[in-house]
Amino acid sequence: MRLPTAIQRYVDFTNSQDWAALAATFTAKAVVHDEGSVHAGRTEVGMWARASMQKYDMEMQPVSLR
């Protein structure tokens, strides 16, 4: 399956645990609302992504695209 470049990069960086590259996929004004917390800005969102991915020991595998 061919994913949009930005989505493919997010998946690849998540699975390779390249946290700096993953953080760079977000804009400077990115905001994530997760588990009752708000994470704002590229740095904070990057730290959230790293903590979340490690907390749940996950791997991403896209199965469909709409």
Residue pairs with C-beta under 8 A, 6 or more apart in sequence:
1 62
1 64
1 65
2 65
3 11
3 62
3 65
6 25
7 62
9 21
9 25
10 22
10 25
10 60
11 60
11 61
11 62
12 18
13 19
13 21
13 22
13 25
14 22
14 49
14 53
14 58
14 59
14 60
15 59
15 60
17 53
19 46
19 49
19 50
20 46
22 46
22 49
22 50
23 42
23 43
23 45
23 46
23 47
23 49
24 42
24 46
26 42
26 45
26 46
27 42
28 41
28 42
29 40
29 41
30 40
30 41
30 42
30 45
31 38
31 39
31 40
31 45
32 38
32 39
32 45
32 48
32 49
33 39
34 48
34 52
37 48
39 45
39 47
39 48
